[in-house]
């Protein structure tokens, strides 16, 4: 679990740097998924990693859609 968290934190740091270079408004904040909602135990598996990536992508898509919507208004 800690190794996956470290990888995700590094990814988020790099992603935040990329966003800041493109001057997107706001601040992207990662909200970790609740693995028990997916029936996953505390032992980290590839399923945990998949859930983390899916959660980040869903959050990113929602952020981009919100930025696009506010640009239209």
N, C-alpha and C positions, 0 to 999 in steps of 0.2 A: 504494500500500500504506500509506504513512504517513497519507494523508488518511482512509482507512478506519479505521486504528488510532485516530486522534484522535476520530473520530465514536463509535467503540465505547467508548473510554475515557470520553467525556463521558456516553454512555448509562449506563455502569456506575456512574459517580458519582451520576447522578440516581436510578438504580435503588436504589443503596445507601441514599440518603437516604430514599426512599420506604419501603424495608424497615424502616429504623430507626424511622420514625414509627409503623409498625404493630406495633412491638415483637416482631418475629419473632426467635426465638433464632438464634444463630450469625452467621456472616459470609459473605456471598456473595462468592466469589472467581472471577473470570473466568479460564478457562484457554483460551488461544488455540488454534484448530484447526491441525492440520498440513495445510496446503493440498496438499502433495504426495500425501497419502493420497487426495485427490479428483482427482488428475491435473491440478492447476492449477499454472501457472508462477508465477514471482515477480511478474509484471506484474499489478497489481490490476485486476480486472474486476467486473462486477455479479455474477458467479458467486462471487467471493470474499466479497462482501457477503452474499449469500444463505447461504453456508456459515457465516459468522460469526453471523448471526441465528439460524440453525438450531441451532448449537452453544450459544448463549446460552439459547435457549428449552428445549432438552433439559436443560441444567444446571438451569434454573429449575424445570422440571417435577419433576426428580429431587429437588431441595431441598424443594419443597412436599410431595411425597409422603413424604419422610423425616420432615418435621415432623408431618404428619398421622398417620403411623404411630406416632411416638413419643407423640403425644397420646392415641392409643387405648390404648397400653400403660400 
